[in-house]
């Protein structure tokens, strides 16, 4: 038996939005964090900004923690990201991925800002 579904068109409506951007991807996530968490956050999730799948995989963790998602490159933590960590004043930083995603020197920079910094990773993405 074949059952047909009737499609109902929803009326078009304009949704309010505001464009948030920075000088680069790292500045953009800082701007989003500032707008979304004006009073700080108890936790922050950090992921590699050099690999789209890493950021995508970390987004649900940020949602589960009710936390902003910040991005870092493999070489060093950008000043804007460090300043945002200080502004947010979290009790916990969760770094998504192992050394291959966020190398230990970058992890150590984050841990100097927030001593309760831990990794969350698995065997693959």
C-alpha positions as CSV (number, residue, x, y, z in Angstrom):
1,X,0.0,0.0,0.0
2,X,1.3,3.4,-0.9
3,X,0.4,6.3,1.3
4,X,0.8,9.8,0.0
5,X,1.8,12.8,2.2
6,X,0.4,16.2,1.5
7,X,2.9,19.0,1.7
8,X,1.8,22.1,3.4
9,X,3.6,25.3,2.5
10,X,4.5,27.4,5.5
11,X,4.1,31.2,5.1
12,X,7.3,33.0,4.5
13,X,8.4,35.3,7.3
14,X,11.5,37.3,8.0
15,X,13.5,36.1,11.0
16,X,15.6,38.7,12.8
17,X,19.3,38.1,12.5
18,X,22.5,39.9,13.1
19,X,25.8,39.2,11.3
20,X,28.6,38.5,13.7
21,X,32.1,38.4,12.2
22,X,35.7,38.9,13.1
23,X,39.0,39.4,11.2
24,X,39.3,35.6,10.8
25,X,37.6,32.4,12.0
26,X,39.2,32.8,15.5
27,X,38.0,36.4,15.8
28,X,34.5,35.3,14.5
29,X,34.1,32.7,17.3
30,X,35.2,35.2,19.8
31,X,32.6,37.7,18.6
32,X,29.9,35.0,18.7
33,X,31.0,34.1,22.3
34,X,30.9,37.8,23.3
35,X,27.4,38.2,21.9
36,X,26.0,34.9,23.2
37,X,27.7,34.8,26.6
38,X,27.9,38.5,27.8
39,X,28.1,37.5,31.4
40,X,30.7,34.8,31.1
41,X,30.4,31.1,31.1
42,X,31.1,28.2,33.5
43,X,32.7,26.1,30.8
44,X,34.3,26.7,27.4
45,X,34.8,24.1,24.6
46,X,37.9,24.5,22.4
47,X,38.5,22.8,19.1
48,X,40.9,23.1,16.2
49,X,40.1,25.9,13.8
50,X,42.1,24.2,11.1
51,X,39.8,21.2,10.5
52,X,36.1,21.7,9.8
53,X,35.1,18.3,11.2
54,X,36.8,19.0,14.5
55,X,34.7,22.1,15.1
56,X,31.5,20.4,13.9
57,X,32.2,17.5,16.2
58,X,32.8,19.8,19.2
59,X,29.6,21.8,18.6
60,X,27.2,19.3,20.4
61,X,29.6,19.2,23.3
62,X,29.5,23.0,23.6
63,X,25.7,22.8,23.5
64,X,25.6,20.0,26.2
65,X,27.8,22.2,28.4
66,X,25.9,25.3,27.6
67,X,29.2,26.7,26.6
68,X,30.8,28.8,23.9
69,X,32.9,27.1,21.3
70,X,36.3,28.7,20.6
71,X,38.7,27.7,17.9
72,X,42.5,27.6,18.0
73,X,45.2,26.9,15.3
74,X,47.8,24.2,15.8
75,X,50.7,26.6,16.5
76,X,49.6,28.9,19.3
77,X,46.4,30.3,21.0
78,X,45.5,33.7,19.4
79,X,45.6,36.7,21.7
80,X,41.9,37.3,21.0
81,X,41.0,33.8,22.2
82,X,43.1,34.1,25.3
83,X,41.4,37.5,26.1
84,X,38.0,35.9,25.6
85,X,38.9,33.1,28.0
86,X,39.8,35.7,30.6
87,X,36.6,37.6,30.0
88,X,34.4,34.4,30.2
89,X,36.2,33.4,33.4
90,X,35.2,29.7,33.1
91,X,35.8,27.0,35.7
92,X,36.4,24.4,33.0
93,X,37.9,24.2,29.5
94,X,37.2,21.1,27.5
95,X,39.6,20.6,24.5
96,X,38.0,18.6,21.8
97,X,40.4,16.1,20.3
98,X,43.8,14.7,21.0
99,X,47.3,16.0,20.2
100,X,46.7,15.6,16.5
101,X,43.8,18.2,16.7
102,X,45.0,20.5,19.4
103,X,48.8,20.0,20.1
104,X,50.0,19.9,23.7
105,X,51.7,23.3,23.6
106,X,48.3,24.9,22.8
107,X,46.6,22.8,25.4
108,X,49.2,24.0,27.9
109,X,48.5,27.7,27.0
110,X,44.8,27.1,27.7
111,X,45.6,25.3,31.0
112,X,47.7,28.3,32.2
113,X,44.6,30.4,31.8
114,X,42.1,27.9,33.2
115,X,43.8,25.2,35.4
116,X,40.8,22.8,35.1
117,X,41.4,22.0,31.4
118,X,40.8,18.6,30.1
119,X,40.7,16.7,26.8
120,X,37.7,15.0,25.3
121,X,38.5,12.6,22.4
122,X,37.9,9.3,21.0
123,X,39.5,6.9,18.5
124,X,38.2,8.9,15.5
125,X,36.0,11.8,14.6
